[in-house]
Amino acid sequence: MPVEVTIIITTSLIVIITLLVCWVVLILLIRVVKASITAAIGIAAIVLVLQLVFGISPFDVWQYITQGFQTLLRVVSGR
């Protein structure tokens, strides 16, 4: 087989494999973005319901979360 044909076949295989890898990465990226958007919408809905129904502001939620972590750290460290 001449060298030119080998180079053409090798180059074609590299292009095809590169396109397949790009396609797989694109599909994974789309799935990650979709999951992130779904989670963000869910969190926003929960915060909105807390604010409208119970009058709890996002600042109050954040304060409760940080206090929970501080309490957890105190319990783990034994203070």
Buried (B, 14 or more C-beta within 10 A) or exposed (E): EEEEEEEEEEEEEEEEEEEEEEEEEEEEEEEEEEEEEEEEEEEEEEBEEBBEEEEBEEEEBEEEEEEEEEEEEEEEEEE
